């Protein structure tokens, strides 16, 4: 009989201490004090959980992550690693006496494994006996530990040159080439009993990810013929290697993609059933909803079937099968929350009911079930806590950790759902943050910042988040902050998401404008003191807003934002993104490219604008930001500052640069919205 898991969810806190008085006003530097527990993995018997905890090393330091473990009988967390860089990919030995993981140790040696190369390691759950499992020159790539603990499968790189111009490209190997030089991946197996190492698959393809079947007889791989990013966008496929015969089955042929919403979909995670008879995987797109698929070998030939999702739910990752059942698990996003979903009875093209195993105001980022599928550990955020682990058992959620005890003293913002009618008469949702204790009915309107999320196939979620793009920090400084989940956002249904295709710089702008007007009408926002900010697609939309509605905002902060869609198609590292939203190539849809480009309305801008960009950003290259700066500074005489972060990519990675970004934003909005000199009240 199928067990019922539809017990009402009750949230319990493991910590029983009285709440501290909240006296601390959140500051920019507080961002660097936060820790995050993620990627929990339960031991085979379900008695212990290991996870990766990340945060900052301290003032001026860098990001760090380390391996932690907890015995669920006593809930006492134990840090296992201290010098290992970037531990990840946790796997338990069958007896639970070893924890395997990937990472780097640099002791200044010239030889592996202590030369800083990426290797596989193992450690006892009590923190003793750290050992190098692999000792491969130049390090290993992907890896998988067999369920029986006897074998480690891993990849190593092998550079391949096409025949055309091979001699010159080999001679001048330090140069970069557009094509013709590819690092293919060889798969090898290390026997953990006798330490013999052998080749399993020769290097003839690029392997993006691997999943070893529980019986150890099959290895699923997501592969591409090249390593250019665009080859993930439509050329990736699922291959299954029979480890006994060496035969490879191509599970997703090109014909499988024919009726997809876009040819530029990229394959994601994979998960085997316990008996190895089915493999779940996902495919994601820019502008369209991600899909979940199952390949089923229950009959003589593989059968591919798409898994349907209920209501407004958007797939958010985390594919797994529950114990030995054919119940498929995934993380599903709906209206800013992310819950653990279960699809009952997925087999041979059929599926049963889909339901949430845990509900409420939570954003689940990752999870792990025990082997029997009875108990799960969730990594999740709430409205008053972030980065913690929770135990889910028999419908009850119990918080296990308190990785950010300092938050007990923080004055937290009010985090509210906010809705209005946007483009096409559709209801639009957003996350509204207000300063603690503020009541618009009695206290009046506030200076307000509109914070626009990136993606755009993403969302702002209903949780506490202290973030370098404004959340928590702006309310702490006296602002209202609205984060609109405009058309194209996830978690509001496939139709709402897909409407943005072919309508960028139109339907999204209409949504945001309507949200601003609603804030003013509700007495929340001060119309004369409005600001707008965003990064990536949020930066692009900031550029759209100050060109479409030049009189709406008194200040703007544009981060890594597109100005011209033709240039973006030509120079970014994922051109399929632009092709999807513009519905074709520049010479095919030139009117779409022009309509989607703020460049042609720059002459209307009067909003003082702060511009941020990473100096080596491959996703939205600095040319866009420099063009915006040139127009405003040299031709339009609009107050503007350009801040280029040397060496940074699409996101800022260092302590100094993230702090600089926050301080610049506070100062910019302080001057133009609050009237303070340099934003510091002096």
HELIX and SHEET records of a PDB file:
HELIX    1   1 UNK A   28  UNK A   33  5                                   6    
HELIX    2   2 UNK A  166  UNK A  171  1                                   6    
HELIX    3   3 UNK A  229  UNK A  232  5                                   4    
HELIX    4   4 UNK A  254  UNK A  257  5                                   4    
HELIX    5   5 UNK A  405  UNK A  409  5                                   5    
HELIX    6   6 UNK A  423  UNK A  425  5                                   3    
HELIX    7   7 UNK A  440  UNK A  443  1                                   4    
HELIX    8   8 UNK A  473  UNK A  476  1                                   4    
HELIX    9   9 UNK A  494  UNK A  498  1                                   5    
HELIX   10  10 UNK A  507  UNK A  521  1                                  15    
HELIX   11  11 UNK A  537  UNK A  548  1                                  12    
HELIX   12  12 UNK A  565  UNK A  571  1                                   7    
HELIX   13  13 UNK A  575  UNK A  582  1                                   8    
HELIX   14  14 UNK A  590  UNK A  595  1                                   6    
HELIX   15  15 UNK A  598  UNK A  604  5                                   7    
HELIX   16  16 UNK A  623  UNK A  630  1                                   8    
HELIX   17  17 UNK A  631  UNK A  635  3                                   5    
HELIX   18  18 UNK A  655  UNK A  669  1                                  15    
HELIX   19  19 UNK A  670  UNK A  674  3                                   5    
HELIX   20  20 UNK A  677  UNK A  679  5                                   3    
SHEET    1   A 5 UNK A  10  UNK A  13  0                                        
SHEET    2   A 5 UNK A 396  UNK A 399  1                                        
SHEET    3   A 5 UNK A 388  UNK A 393 -1                                        
SHEET    4   A 5 UNK A 375  UNK A 381 -1                                        
SHEET    5   A 5 UNK A 363  UNK A 369 -1                                        
SHEET    1   B 4 UNK A  36  UNK A  42  0                                        
SHEET    2   B 4 UNK A  48  UNK A  56 -1                                        
SHEET    3   B 4 UNK A  63  UNK A  71 -1                                        
SHEET    4   B 4 UNK A  76  UNK A  79 -1                                        
SHEET    1   C 4 UNK A  85  UNK A  92  0                                        
SHEET    2   C 4 UNK A  99  UNK A 106 -1                                        
SHEET    3   C 4 UNK A 115  UNK A 123 -1                                        
SHEET    4   C 4 UNK A 131  UNK A 132 -1                                        
SHEET    1   D 4 UNK A 143  UNK A 145  0                                        
SHEET    2   D 4 UNK A 151  UNK A 161 -1                                        
SHEET    3   D 4 UNK A 181  UNK A 191 -1                                        
SHEET    4   D 4 UNK A 197  UNK A 201 -1                                        
SHEET    1   E 4 UNK A 206  UNK A 212  0                                        
SHEET    2   E 4 UNK A 218  UNK A 224 -1                                        
SHEET    3   E 4 UNK A 237  UNK A 242 -1                                        
SHEET    4   E 4 UNK A 248  UNK A 250 -1                                        
SHEET    1   F 4 UNK A 266  UNK A 272  0                                        
SHEET    2   F 4 UNK A 278  UNK A 284 -1                                        
SHEET    3   F 4 UNK A 291  UNK A 296 -1                                        
SHEET    4   F 4 UNK A 303  UNK A 307 -1                                        
SHEET    1   G 3 UNK A 314  UNK A 315  0                                        
SHEET    2   G 3 UNK A 328  UNK A 334 -1                                        
SHEET    3   G 3 UNK A 320  UNK A 321 -1                                        
SHEET    1   H 4 UNK A 314  UNK A 315  0                                        
SHEET    2   H 4 UNK A 328  UNK A 334 -1                                        
SHEET    3   H 4 UNK A 337  UNK A 343 -1                                        
SHEET    4   H 4 UNK A 354  UNK A 356 -1                                        
SHEET    1   I 8 UNK A 414  UNK A 421  0                                        
SHEET    2   I 8 UNK A 427  UNK A 434 -1                                        
SHEET    3   I 8 UNK A 480  UNK A 485 -1                                        
SHEET    4   I 8 UNK A 446  UNK A 452  1                                        
SHEET    5   I 8 UNK A 525  UNK A 535  1                                        
SHEET    6   I 8 UNK A 555  UNK A 559  1                                        
SHEET    7   I 8 UNK A 609  UNK A 614  1                                        
SHEET    8   I 8 UNK A 640  UNK A 645  1                                        
END                                                                             
